[in-house]
Amino acid sequence: MCLSTAYINEKSDDRIAARYVSSIDIDGDKITLTDVIGSKTELTGTISYVDLTGGVVIIKAN
């Protein structure tokens, strides 16, 4: 199972939006991150970088 950590604007421990992200839903500029236990985090922005092997997602927040 590939799980990711989502960051806001840059990969930094103090910029983590969600850990153990298992799915990402996008509707316009609304991004919904769902973690492995089903908790959801909603953000407004765009995805600027994804490294599936490294488990990193960076979201450029509006």
Buried (B, 14 or more C-beta within 10 A) or exposed (E): EEEBBBBBEEBEEEBEBBBBBBEBEEEEEEBBBBBEEEEEBEBEBBBEEBEEEEBBBBBEBE
